[in-house]
Amino acid sequence: MIDTFLDGKETISDCWRSNAERAPHREAVVHYVAGEEPYRWTWGEILRVSSLYARALKDQGIHKGDICAIIIRHHKDFYPIYMGISSLGALPAVLAYPNSRLHPDKFRQGLEGMVRRSGLDYILTEKDLGSVVNPMVTGSGSTIRAVLYPLEWSLEGETVERFPSTEEGGDAPCLLQHSSGTTGLQKAVVLTHRSVLEHVRRYGKAIDIGEDDKIVSWLPLYHDMGLIAAFYLPLTLGIPLVQLDPFEWVSAPVILLEAVSRENGTLAWLPNFAYNLMADRIREDDLDGVRLGSLRMLVNCSEPVRAESHKKFLSKYAPFGLRREVLAACYAMAETTFAATQTLPGKEARNLSVAREDLSAGVIRPVSPGENGRVCVSSGTPISGCELRVLTDDGNALPEDRVGEIAIRSVSLFNGYHNNPEKTDEVLKDGWYFSGDYGFLNAGEYFIIGRKKDIIILAGKNIYPEDIEDVVGQVEGVLPGRVVAFGVEDDITGTEQICVVAESQADAEVNKKKLRLAIIQAGMEIDVTISKVYLPPPRWLIKSSSGKPARKANMDRAIAELMAY
Amino acid sequence: MISERLKKIILEALQLDDFDIHDDTTANIIPGWDSLSHVRVIIAIEENYGIRFKTLEVIRLENVGQLQRLIDVKTG
């Protein structure tokens, strides 16, 4: 089905147009809002409204190649606005709408960083953000030409002849997406139409996607998992997408299960913490009417996959029709468009119990009875067009059952970070992307078990420790530059907890309590929840050769000396 | 007016020593009360009072004062 459909199509717009022509009454997007009847976009209607937005956007001056940031909350018109931008040959870039925790100045700083790095041309947002975003148009060095409020536009009664045709080729840029990070450390990836279409073709085959599938997602669309797996994949192939509000889901996780049950959803992608949240925080009597028998794959992705999370999720939902073989996993990143590996459809992701003692030395050996073991979960085999290697720190290839850094070569590999050659050179060498993730190969399947980079992954979101150290270092009472932040595994939530070690002069417990609170509040300003704060005396932190606190060494010391108490 | 009982439940659920909580206090300014811990706080309240919130009630709460009033209605 996939080859037949995609053959001869060069751009995403070609696919959308074809979907509307072959099945104008088929559902494209079911926009789900808790407690309301969902808004159901058919292909005919979503293309019609996309065309209206395209013309209005063109009238505002947007044209081919412009980068258009979209900062809009869960709204039914998000989709036609996105498609309208794309149809003009401009590049949509979805950015997170700031939640109320994020300090406006920090949001502005983050946005300014993206403007500088990514060269944003337009910002499409909601009126509420106008006072924060508007000053950026006139700011020095700003590339922003205008801030637009498309949700305020009245398009009803307008007519257009057809969905615009950009006459683009497959090598034209299609979209821009950012890696996470809060205050300007974001790296932007530009993907071409060909990369996205190739990925849809190959990943779609890896999961046996077909006409009977229906994707249900609460994932934010500024994240590659949401944008590629749960947005481009279904919309390119004309498979219905049921899109929930991420903010509503996290307040009431049961709505994902309700949506799967009502809409007969077959596919969903979830970061690992979501399995814990739905297993531990939804009660039996909220599950009236929940039927999960329609699901054929729940793909665990974006965080290290934990066997315990799968186990507790299956145990809770098997009585509601969830089948064991639904528990799938994949290894993915924005730099390879999305997936590099995927477990087989119809088969549970394989667990492998390995001896911890040998694992710490980088060797995989099955655990013996009575021995201390760690259960690793497979992320599957490489998808077609994708090749993986496991490498030593010197870049030499390692054999099976040896732990090393994962490097990836793919037909859907990015060409480098946008306007950021230094960062590109660090990770892209001879056509291979050095992921910074540690893993191993066993019986043809890849297992991802840790990270070379210091990046923290909290609930599927990548957070740079430097961002946290920067704001904590400015808290009164903390010795300047004497802070380290890191993540530690948390079995209860199935994700990481953020810990901060900050040297201070505070000695009395009452002063330490105040300082801890101030540090947690500093984290809140950049929308980061700091779970643990340790306040050792001056000169406690170990310095690296550059004179800065060495993050890894201090994390090990903190775990050994501070967190044990 | 936020009761001492509700305040205590919230502080315990978030492992906080103390924090001023008023009617118009929103979750986002209370240290540790984020999207991940939200469900934990709500369940702690439900268990302590022996009440149940509906999904939509939880989603639409805007501040602690509204939460207190909802508890008052349910324990009425």
HADDOCK unambig.tbl for C-alpha pairs under 7 A between the chains (distance, minus, plus):
assign (segid A and resid 34 and name CA) (segid B and resid 56 and name CA) 6.92 0.50 0.50
assign (segid A and resid 35 and name CA) (segid B and resid 56 and name CA) 6.51 0.50 0.50
assign (segid A and resid 100 and name CA) (segid B and resid 28 and name CA) 6.24 0.50 0.50
assign (segid A and resid 101 and name CA) (segid B and resid 28 and name CA) 4.93 0.50 0.50
assign (segid A and resid 101 and name CA) (segid B and resid 29 and name CA) 6.65 0.50 0.50
assign (segid A and resid 248 and name CA) (segid B and resid 59 and name CA) 6.18 0.50 0.50
assign (segid A and resid 250 and name CA) (segid B and resid 35 and name CA) 5.96 0.50 0.50
assign (segid A and resid 250 and name CA) (segid B and resid 36 and name CA) 6.88 0.50 0.50
assign (segid A and resid 251 and name CA) (segid B and resid 35 and name CA) 6.59 0.50 0.50
assign (segid A and resid 251 and name CA) (segid B and resid 38 and name CA) 6.49 0.50 0.50
assign (segid A and resid 251 and name CA) (segid B and resid 39 and name CA) 6.25 0.50 0.50
assign (segid A and resid 251 and name CA) (segid B and resid 58 and name CA) 6.98 0.50 0.50
assign (segid A and resid 251 and name CA) (segid B and resid 59 and name CA) 5.95 0.50 0.50
assign (segid A and resid 252 and name CA) (segid B and resid 55 and name CA) 5.97 0.50 0.50
assign (segid A and resid 252 and name CA) (segid B and resid 59 and name CA) 6.80 0.50 0.50
assign (segid A and resid 281 and name CA) (segid B and resid 39 and name CA) 6.61 0.50 0.50
assign (segid A and resid 520 and name CA) (segid B and resid 31 and name CA) 6.27 0.50 0.50
assign (segid A and resid 521 and name CA) (segid B and resid 31 and name CA) 6.02 0.50 0.50
assign (segid A and resid 529 and name CA) (segid B and resid 32 and name CA) 5.94 0.50 0.50
